[in-house]
Amino acid sequence: MTSEAYEVRLTGPAVRALHRLEPKLADAVLRFLEGPLAENPMRTTKALGAELDGQRSGYVGIAYRVVVRVDEEARTVYVMRIAHRADVYRRM
C-alpha cells in the first residue's frame, strides 16, 4: 500500500539558491525534492533543534543541505533553504 506523495513547495530564498547552483548539482537537488523527499520527508530528513526547532534537514550529496518544514496535515513540504553545509544554518 503506497501513500500519496507530499506536495513540495519552494520558498523564494530556496528558488534563488537553486538557480545559483551549477546545473549538475541543481539536477541532483531537484531529483531529491521530487523523489525521496516527496515520498517520505520524515525518513529522508532529520529534525533540527534549538532556534531551528520545527525544521528538518536533508542531504544532497556530501556537501549540500536542504532545510524544510513539513506540514503533515496538508501533506506539504516547504523548502526553506538550499545551501552548502558550511553555510546552511547561518542567518536563519
Contacts in CASP RR format, 6 or more apart in sequence:
PFRMAT RR
TARGET T0000
AUTHOR 0000-0000-0000
METHOD contacts of the structure
MODEL  1
MTSEAYEVRLTGPAVRALHRLEPKLADAVLRFLEGPLAENPMRTTKALGA
ELDGQRSGYVGIAYRVVVRVDEEARTVYVMRIAHRADVYRRM
4 75 0 8 1.000
5 35 0 8 1.000
5 38 0 8 1.000
5 39 0 8 1.000
6 37 0 8 1.000
6 38 0 8 1.000
6 39 0 8 1.000
6 41 0 8 1.000
6 70 0 8 1.000
6 75 0 8 1.000
6 76 0 8 1.000
6 77 0 8 1.000
7 38 0 8 1.000
7 74 0 8 1.000
7 75 0 8 1.000
7 76 0 8 1.000
7 77 0 8 1.000
8 33 0 8 1.000
8 34 0 8 1.000
8 37 0 8 1.000
8 38 0 8 1.000
8 76 0 8 1.000
8 77 0 8 1.000
8 79 0 8 1.000
9 76 0 8 1.000
9 77 0 8 1.000
9 78 0 8 1.000
9 79 0 8 1.000
10 18 0 8 1.000
10 33 0 8 1.000
10 78 0 8 1.000
10 79 0 8 1.000
11 78 0 8 1.000
11 79 0 8 1.000
11 80 0 8 1.000
11 81 0 8 1.000
13 80 0 8 1.000
13 81 0 8 1.000
14 66 0 8 1.000
14 79 0 8 1.000
14 80 0 8 1.000
14 81 0 8 1.000
14 82 0 8 1.000
17 81 0 8 1.000
17 82 0 8 1.000
17 83 0 8 1.000
18 26 0 8 1.000
18 29 0 8 1.000
18 30 0 8 1.000
18 82 0 8 1.000
19 26 0 8 1.000
21 29 0 8 1.000
21 82 0 8 1.000
25 60 0 8 1.000
25 64 0 8 1.000
28 60 0 8 1.000
28 61 0 8 1.000
28 64 0 8 1.000
29 60 0 8 1.000
29 64 0 8 1.000
29 66 0 8 1.000
29 82 0 8 1.000
32 44 0 8 1.000
32 58 0 8 1.000
32 60 0 8 1.000
32 66 0 8 1.000
33 66 0 8 1.000
33 79 0 8 1.000
36 43 0 8 1.000
36 44 0 8 1.000
37 44 0 8 1.000
37 45 0 8 1.000
37 58 0 8 1.000
37 66 0 8 1.000
37 68 0 8 1.000
37 77 0 8 1.000
38 77 0 8 1.000
41 56 0 8 1.000
41 68 0 8 1.000
41 70 0 8 1.000
41 77 0 8 1.000
42 56 0 8 1.000
42 70 0 8 1.000
44 58 0 8 1.000
45 56 0 8 1.000
45 57 0 8 1.000
45 58 0 8 1.000
45 66 0 8 1.000
45 68 0 8 1.000
45 70 0 8 1.000
46 56 0 8 1.000
46 57 0 8 1.000
46 58 0 8 1.000
47 54 0 8 1.000
47 56 0 8 1.000
48 54 0 8 1.000
48 55 0 8 1.000
48 56 0 8 1.000
48 57 0 8 1.000
48 67 0 8 1.000
51 92 0 8 1.000
52 67 0 8 1.000
52 89 0 8 1.000
52 92 0 8 1.000
54 69 0 8 1.000
55 67 0 8 1.000
55 68 0 8 1.000
55 69 0 8 1.000
55 80 0 8 1.000
56 67 0 8 1.000
56 68 0 8 1.000
56 69 0 8 1.000
56 70 0 8 1.000
57 65 0 8 1.000
57 66 0 8 1.000
57 67 0 8 1.000
57 68 0 8 1.000
57 88 0 8 1.000
58 65 0 8 1.000
58 66 0 8 1.000
58 67 0 8 1.000
58 68 0 8 1.000
59 65 0 8 1.000
59 66 0 8 1.000
60 66 0 8 1.000
60 82 0 8 1.000
63 84 0 8 1.000
63 85 0 8 1.000
64 82 0 8 1.000
64 83 0 8 1.000
64 84 0 8 1.000
64 85 0 8 1.000
64 88 0 8 1.000
65 81 0 8 1.000
65 82 0 8 1.000
65 83 0 8 1.000
65 84 0 8 1.000
65 85 0 8 1.000
65 88 0 8 1.000
66 79 0 8 1.000
66 81 0 8 1.000
66 82 0 8 1.000
67 79 0 8 1.000
67 80 0 8 1.000
67 81 0 8 1.000
67 82 0 8 1.000
67 83 0 8 1.000
67 88 0 8 1.000
67 89 0 8 1.000
67 92 0 8 1.000
68 77 0 8 1.000
68 78 0 8 1.000
68 79 0 8 1.000
68 80 0 8 1.000
69 77 0 8 1.000
69 78 0 8 1.000
69 80 0 8 1.000
70 76 0 8 1.000
70 77 0 8 1.000
70 78 0 8 1.000
71 77 0 8 1.000
71 78 0 8 1.000
80 92 0 8 1.000
81 88 0 8 1.000
81 92 0 8 1.000
82 88 0 8 1.000
END
